[in-house]
Amino acid sequence: MAEPRTTGNSGRNHQNGVLRALRAVNRVLPHNPARSGSNGASPPDLKKKLPVVDCGLYVDGHRVKGRPDYADALREAEKHHNAFVWLGLKEPTEEQMQELAEVFELHPLAVEDAVTAHQRPKLERYGETMFVVLKTARYVEHPELTATSEVVETGDVMLFIGRHFVLTVRHGDACHLSGVRAELDQSDADLLRQGPWAVFHAVCDNIVDRYLEVAEAIEDDIDEIEADVFTPGATDVRRIYNLKREIIEFKRAVVPLARPLDALYSGRIGGVPLEIRRYIRDIADHVRQVTEMQMGFDDLLNSALQADLAQIGVQQNNDMRKISAWVAMAAVPTMIAGIYGMNFDFMPELKWHFGYFAVLLVMAAAVALIYWLLRRSRWL
């Protein structure tokens, strides 16, 4: 019995020596953060770098105090019948979105679209998750509208809407959602009890309200251009073309949104609460209003462009008439001088004592007569 005990003690001593050697190696070698997570979990530095604007857990229409980790908040939301997580992000990278895709079970195609900005407004379903793309717009203030002024700044907001979560991914600074969240947190709990679609309504309503503000500001710019059209020398055609280009960018943000909203409030997309569908119908009406204003902008700018081109044509015509009138008055003395400049021997008036003064008088009389006729016909 003593021999095994001796063997066991030597084995333990050998293990202790190995452990001490490993600890010494770990102190010497640099720490690898990629292996610091337990059970193959993602390194904690990645979550710190994740561009989270805010994360909130909502239970029965009320936000739970604090800012929990999104994975823990999702697990807590799944324990309740009427609870969801709202996670807000700003311009995440593809690697960061992959981290979220594993937690929220997002489709790879939707994740790819969420990383890429400048998407077209659309509505797509991936299993039980709805993916929505909205275009944001902001009017850029400028002291004077020039041929290079930036009038409309656009961005993107993507929403992943599931049963217990809603993710908002924002690109650009055309619209901030912090005010939307604060207003929604202070609103009636009945709206938040509708679930993640209540967040969609609040975000979409805020974006469309910005559309109306942009449209009204552009209308002021068009009024300024119309006033300058009939002011000589004040209109620059390049300003009109620049504003038309900015309006086209604005239309690309607004017009495609009508179809997804129509599909939502008409009931063709399942899972949307009836109360939210009523709110979405009101948003769709505002989108139609902005679209009609944009069509009016096109007509007004086309009319202003045609009027400006007509003004340019009239001005050029007036200039040509004036030039022609002065040429006609100069042609008579030139013709007479040319005749008397010919070297003929038989020109009796050349010997006349008052010939020079008579020719000058004839020239002056002819020019005066032509000037009077041109003034009478409003060529001068």
DOZAFI-307381 format. One line per field, with one value per residue (C-alpha): residue number from 1; x, y, z. Coordinates in nm, 4 decimals. Layout:
REM residues N
num = c(NUM	...)
u = c(X	...)
v = c(Y	...)
w = c(Z	...)
This chain:
REM residues 380
num = c(1	2	3	4	5	6	7	8	9	10	11	12	13	14	15	16	17	18	19	20	21	22	23	24	25	26	27	28	29	30	31	32	33	34	35	36	37	38	39	40	41	42	43	44	45	46	47	48	49	50	51	52	53	54	55	56	57	58	59	60	61	62	63	64	65	66	67	68	69	70	71	72	73	74	75	76	77	78	79	80	81	82	83	84	85	86	87	88	89	90	91	92	93	94	95	96	97	98	99	100	101	102	103	104	105	106	107	108	109	110	111	112	113	114	115	116	117	118	119	120	121	122	123	124	125	126	127	128	129	130	131	132	133	134	135	136	137	138	139	140	141	142	143	144	145	146	147	148	149	150	151	152	153	154	155	156	157	158	159	160	161	162	163	164	165	166	167	168	169	170	171	172	173	174	175	176	177	178	179	180	181	182	183	184	185	186	187	188	189	190	191	192	193	194	195	196	197	198	199	200	201	202	203	204	205	206	207	208	209	210	211	212	213	214	215	216	217	218	219	220	221	222	223	224	225	226	227	228	229	230	231	232	233	234	235	236	237	238	239	240	241	242	243	244	245	246	247	248	249	250	251	252	253	254	255	256	257	258	259	260	261	262	263	264	265	266	267	268	269	270	271	272	273	274	275	276	277	278	279	280	281	282	283	284	285	286	287	288	289	290	291	292	293	294	295	296	297	298	299	300	301	302	303	304	305	306	307	308	309	310	311	312	313	314	315	316	317	318	319	320	321	322	323	324	325	326	327	328	329	330	331	332	333	334	335	336	337	338	339	340	341	342	343	344	345	346	347	348	349	350	351	352	353	354	355	356	357	358	359	360	361	362	363	364	365	366	367	368	369	370	371	372	373	374	375	376	377	378	379	380)
u = c(0.0000	0.2939	0.4195	0.1029	0.0930	0.4487	0.3565	0.0500	0.2536	0.5130	0.2313	0.0754	0.4129	0.4592	0.1154	0.1893	0.5173	0.3364	0.0762	0.3492	0.5235	0.1999	0.1349	0.4854	0.4325	0.0996	0.2700	0.5320	0.3126	0.0778	-0.2886	-0.5053	-0.8456	-0.9963	-0.9777	-1.0958	-1.4638	-1.5970	-1.7558	-1.6485	-1.8346	-1.7509	-1.4890	-1.6339	-1.4440	-1.6675	-1.9788	-1.8120	-1.7340	-2.0831	-2.2350	-2.5376	-2.7232	-2.9687	-3.1184	-3.4452	-3.6664	-4.0404	-4.2865	-4.6618	-4.6180	-4.3598	-3.9849	-3.7865	-3.5344	-3.1739	-2.9902	-2.9498	-2.7349	-2.9321	-2.8899	-3.0069	-3.2941	-3.4100	-3.4106	-3.6108	-3.8588	-3.9194	-4.0353	-4.3311	-4.6272	-4.6260	-4.2604	-3.9987	-3.6496	-3.5693	-3.2039	-3.0814	-2.7592	-2.5714	-2.3710	-2.2599	-2.0004	-2.0599	-1.8749	-2.0816	-2.4071	-2.3041	-2.2855	-2.6445	-2.7599	-2.6678	-2.8550	-3.1704	-3.1627	-3.1537	-3.1423	-2.8029	-2.9569	-3.1262	-2.8045	-2.6161	-2.8718	-2.8561	-2.4816	-2.5045	-2.6404	-2.8358	-3.1007	-3.4358	-3.7411	-3.8819	-4.0541	-3.9404	-4.0329	-3.7762	-3.9592	-4.1090	-3.8895	-3.9889	-3.7178	-3.8099	-3.5950	-3.6887	-3.5147	-3.4565	-3.4405	-3.3280	-3.3352	-2.9902	-3.0086	-2.8210	-2.8047	-2.8500	-2.9501	-2.6619	-2.5799	-2.3876	-2.6015	-2.6904	-3.0620	-3.1628	-2.9533	-3.0725	-2.9929	-3.1283	-3.3078	-3.3466	-3.5786	-3.5784	-3.9182	-3.9697	-4.2134	-4.0066	-3.7619	-3.7152	-3.3742	-3.3215	-3.0059	-2.9385	-2.7066	-2.6343	-2.7411	-3.0517	-3.2724	-3.1981	-3.4144	-3.3259	-3.6129	-3.8492	-3.7537	-3.7910	-4.1310	-4.2447	-4.1278	-4.3353	-4.6422	-4.9472	-4.8616	-5.1494	-4.9451	-4.6386	-4.8602	-4.9041	-4.5508	-4.2581	-4.4876	-4.5505	-4.1816	-4.2138	-4.5056	-4.3194	-4.0032	-4.1894	-4.4155	-4.1137	-3.9397	-4.2494	-4.3005	-3.9501	-4.0586	-4.3271	-4.0738	-3.8359	-4.1159	-4.2237	-3.8640	-3.8134	-4.1336	-3.9743	-3.6702	-3.8952	-4.0768	-3.7395	-3.6502	-3.9856	-3.9317	-3.5847	-3.7035	-3.8598	-3.5728	-3.3215	-2.9852	-3.0899	-3.1640	-2.9037	-3.0302	-2.7831	-2.9709	-3.2885	-3.1133	-2.9468	-3.2789	-3.4409	-3.1607	-3.2107	-3.5856	-3.5188	-3.3106	-3.5942	-3.8460	-3.6351	-3.6753	-4.0505	-4.2256	-4.1206	-4.2450	-4.6109	-4.6283	-4.4939	-4.7245	-5.0211	-4.9365	-4.9191	-5.2411	-5.4432	-5.3764	-5.1780	-4.8907	-4.9832	-4.8877	-4.9554	-5.2011	-5.5228	-5.4627	-5.1173	-5.2635	-5.4917	-5.1924	-5.0027	-5.2936	-5.2450	-4.8726	-4.9566	-5.1806	-4.8894	-4.6654	-4.9217	-4.9382	-4.5602	-4.5671	-4.8276	-4.6168	-4.3161	-4.5162	-4.6113	-4.2451	-4.1602	-4.4284	-4.3231	-3.9541	-4.0272	-4.2392	-3.9678	-3.7064	-3.9183	-3.9907	-3.6221	-3.5259	-3.7983	-3.6630	-3.3161	-3.4532	-3.6393	-3.3316	-3.1153	-3.3754	-3.3804	-3.0033	-2.9970	-3.2594	-3.0575	-2.7397	-2.9212	-3.0642	-2.7241	-2.5794	-2.8587	-2.7843	-2.4139	-2.4749	-2.6066	-2.2983	-2.0758	-2.2535	-2.2336	-1.8683	-1.8001	-1.9599	-1.7550	-1.4459	-1.4600	-1.1954	-1.4056	-1.3097	-1.6655	-1.8213	-1.9460	-2.0219	-1.6598	-1.5892	-1.8813	-1.7778	-2.0461	-2.0307	-1.8556	-2.1045	-2.4001	-2.2907	-2.2507	-2.5981	-2.7464	-2.5749	-2.7035	-3.0560	-3.0598	-2.9332	-3.1866	-3.4700	-3.3654	-3.3297	-3.6800	-3.8276	-3.6511	-3.7622	-4.1176	-4.1077	-3.9474	-3.6262	-3.4377)
v = c(0.0000	0.2323	0.2026	0.3355	0.6228	0.7148	0.6926	0.9153	1.1796	1.1893	1.2165	1.5089	1.6740	1.6313	1.7883	2.0783	2.1364	2.1398	2.3882	2.6163	2.6018	2.6866	2.9824	3.1085	3.0744	3.2615	3.5452	3.5728	3.5285	3.8156	3.7793	3.6788	3.8463	3.6257	3.3316	3.5094	3.4198	3.1054	2.8241	2.9820	3.3037	3.6253	3.8450	4.1137	4.3871	4.3294	4.4103	4.7214	4.8371	4.7578	5.0968	5.0689	5.3993	5.2588	4.9293	4.9017	4.6244	4.6944	4.4837	4.5415	4.8871	5.0157	5.0361	4.8513	5.0800	5.0470	4.9617	4.5840	4.3755	4.3002	3.9216	3.9201	4.1542	3.9270	3.6226	3.8179	3.9389	3.5850	3.4907	3.7332	3.7348	4.1093	4.2177	4.3177	4.4614	4.7776	4.7911	5.0991	5.0928	5.3456	5.2334	4.8884	4.6896	4.3510	4.1718	4.3493	4.2654	3.9001	3.9049	4.0337	3.7930	3.4971	3.6342	3.7528	3.4875	3.7375	3.6332	3.6850	3.8785	4.1209	4.1603	4.2411	4.5087	4.6555	4.7059	4.8695	5.2247	5.3942	5.1240	5.1677	5.1809	4.8292	4.5695	4.2051	3.9074	3.6497	3.3817	3.5484	3.8579	4.1597	4.3737	4.7338	4.9991	5.3662	5.6660	5.9686	6.3252	6.6560	7.0061	7.1670	7.5325	7.7731	8.1541	8.1637	7.9042	7.8602	7.6240	7.3972	7.4189	7.0928	7.1210	6.7712	6.5306	6.1695	5.8674	5.5239	5.3570	4.9780	4.7935	4.4251	4.3501	4.0202	3.8891	3.9998	4.2504	4.5448	4.6527	4.9957	5.0490	5.4102	5.5366	5.9072	6.2025	6.3088	6.1846	6.1024	5.8517	5.9454	6.1925	5.9291	5.6865	5.9514	6.0559	5.6960	5.6157	5.9031	5.8275	5.6255	5.2643	5.1438	5.2166	5.0279	4.7345	4.6822	4.5435	4.6088	4.7486	5.0465	5.1335	5.1020	5.3443	5.5970	5.5844	5.5965	5.8787	6.0867	6.0294	6.1203	6.4353	6.5356	6.4825	6.7489	6.9916	6.9361	6.9851	7.3143	7.4432	7.3470	7.5327	7.8507	7.7990	7.7601	8.0830	8.2575	8.1209	8.2261	8.5796	8.5920	8.4664	8.8040	9.0034	9.0869	8.9283	8.7600	8.4089	8.1386	7.8362	7.6185	7.6940	7.5515	7.2363	7.1912	7.2198	6.9743	6.7270	6.7636	6.7098	6.3899	6.2614	6.3568	6.1709	5.8552	5.8621	5.9245	5.7726	5.4033	5.4109	5.4270	5.0612	4.9068	5.1275	5.0272	4.6598	4.7144	4.9072	4.7022	4.3821	4.2021	4.1686	3.9523	4.0159	4.3904	4.4925	4.6538	4.9699	5.0131	4.9636	5.2618	5.4765	5.3572	5.4662	5.8207	5.8018	5.6814	5.9863	6.2131	6.0298	6.0860	6.4535	6.4892	6.3027	6.5424	6.8371	6.6897	6.6598	7.0256	7.1131	6.9538	7.1540	7.4794	7.4320	7.3308	7.6430	7.8571	7.7022	7.7655	8.1214	8.1846	8.0440	8.2565	8.5623	8.4848	8.4446	8.7755	8.9529	8.8110	8.9141	9.2685	9.2849	9.1679	9.4252	9.7045	9.5892	9.5677	9.9174	10.0726	9.8847	10.0212	10.3775	10.3311	10.1759	10.5002	10.7196	10.4254	10.3835	10.7548	10.7736	10.4670	10.6228	10.9380	10.7376	10.5946	10.7341	10.8578	11.1643	11.2732	11.3561	11.7176	11.7677	11.7178	12.0640	12.2223	12.4678	12.3463	11.9776	11.8565	12.0279	11.9083	11.5445	11.5728	11.7211	11.4404	11.1816	11.3425	11.3725	11.0104	10.8846	11.0976	10.9656	10.6043	10.6620	10.8098	10.5169	10.2607	10.4371	10.4439	10.0687	10.0159	9.8694	10.1245)
w = c(0.0000	0.0642	-0.2941	-0.4605	-0.2122	-0.3090	-0.6748	-0.6197	-0.4395	-0.7169	-0.9759	-0.7884	-0.7599	-1.1364	-1.2065	-0.9731	-1.1548	-1.4916	-1.3622	-1.2263	-1.5655	-1.7495	-1.5182	-1.5869	-1.9623	-1.9398	-1.7545	-2.0282	-2.3370	-2.4410	-2.3638	-2.6611	-2.6276	-2.8955	-2.6518	-2.3418	-2.3875	-2.2237	-2.4285	-2.7555	-2.6802	-2.8646	-2.7017	-2.4770	-2.6686	-2.9711	-2.7726	-2.6363	-2.9878	-3.1156	-3.2124	-2.9835	-2.9525	-2.6979	-2.5895	-2.4000	-2.2723	-2.2870	-2.0880	-2.1157	-2.2659	-2.0170	-2.0455	-1.7828	-1.6150	-1.7183	-2.0357	-2.0435	-2.2717	-2.5869	-2.5578	-2.1950	-2.2798	-2.5629	-2.3352	-2.0789	-2.3431	-2.4641	-2.1136	-2.1361	-2.3675	-2.4293	-2.4215	-2.6765	-2.7081	-2.9017	-3.0017	-3.1878	-3.3919	-3.6043	-3.9068	-3.7852	-3.9768	-4.1338	-3.8527	-3.5898	-3.7676	-3.7817	-3.4027	-3.3901	-3.6621	-3.4430	-3.1430	-3.3244	-3.6010	-3.8876	-4.2509	-4.4234	-4.7139	-4.4772	-4.2790	-4.5993	-4.6904	-4.3399	-4.3655	-4.7086	-4.7165	-4.9986	-5.0248	-5.1931	-4.9595	-4.9411	-4.7268	-4.7155	-4.5002	-4.3875	-4.1925	-3.8848	-3.9216	-4.1280	-4.2846	-4.3704	-4.5379	-4.4973	-4.6524	-4.4315	-4.5632	-4.4177	-4.5624	-4.5670	-4.4713	-4.7012	-4.7040	-5.0804	-5.3376	-5.5807	-5.8653	-5.6242	-5.3092	-5.1332	-5.0686	-4.9524	-4.7456	-4.7397	-4.5255	-4.4360	-4.1479	-4.1573	-3.9206	-3.8262	-3.6740	-3.4968	-3.2401	-2.9405	-3.0862	-3.3178	-3.4429	-3.5963	-3.8020	-3.8989	-4.1730	-4.2048	-3.9922	-4.1829	-3.8979	-3.5331	-3.3477	-2.9910	-2.9797	-3.1189	-2.8422	-2.5720	-2.7013	-2.7312	-2.3779	-2.2437	-2.4538	-2.3630	-2.2789	-2.4973	-2.8087	-2.6847	-2.5920	-2.9644	-2.9660	-3.2021	-3.4710	-3.2429	-3.2822	-3.6585	-3.6569	-3.4402	-3.6531	-3.9842	-3.8676	-3.7626	-4.0967	-4.3003	-4.0908	-4.1955	-4.5566	-4.5104	-4.3610	-4.6522	-4.9057	-4.7483	-4.7449	-5.1100	-5.1938	-5.0545	-5.2778	-5.5813	-5.4921	-5.4837	-5.8267	-5.9712	-5.8441	-5.9991	-6.3386	-6.4205	-6.2723	-6.5484	-6.4841	-6.1560	-6.2835	-6.3324	-6.5226	-6.3330	-6.0102	-6.1603	-6.2791	-5.9401	-5.7582	-6.0019	-5.9291	-5.5540	-5.5938	-5.7902	-5.4982	-5.2649	-5.4824	-5.4679	-5.0913	-5.0850	-5.3875	-5.3396	-4.9786	-5.0848	-5.1902	-4.8630	-4.6563	-4.8715	-4.8167	-4.4398	-4.3765	-4.6272	-4.4319	-4.7026	-4.4539	-4.1577	-3.7984	-3.7983	-3.5213	-3.6393	-3.4366	-3.5897	-3.9364	-3.8745	-3.7808	-4.0887	-4.3090	-4.1797	-4.2608	-4.6117	-4.6596	-4.5703	-4.8157	-5.0911	-4.9945	-5.0263	-5.3593	-5.4955	-5.3799	-5.5601	-5.8813	-5.8423	-5.7926	-6.1266	-6.3049	-6.1388	-6.2144	-6.5734	-6.6141	-6.4535	-6.6808	-6.9911	-6.8789	-6.8155	-7.1551	-7.3145	-7.1344	-7.2642	-7.6168	-7.5962	-7.4620	-7.7387	-7.9962	-7.8570	-7.8671	-8.2275	-8.3259	-8.1678	-8.3371	-8.6715	-8.6215	-8.5567	-8.8533	-9.0752	-8.9641	-9.0270	-9.3689	-9.5335	-9.4607	-9.5517	-9.8843	-9.9701	-9.8690	-10.0797	-10.3848	-10.3562	-10.2967	-10.6493	-10.8867	-11.1788	-11.3757	-11.4560	-11.1168	-11.1559	-10.7881	-10.7015	-10.8421	-10.6588	-10.3871	-10.1379	-10.2359	-9.9190	-9.6871	-9.8946	-9.8685	-9.4922	-9.4682	-9.6745	-9.4539	-9.1345	-9.2724	-9.3846	-9.0470	-8.8604	-9.0777	-9.0231	-8.6478	-8.6303	-8.8216	-8.5991	-8.2817	-8.4118	-8.4719	-8.1257	-8.2542	-8.0478)
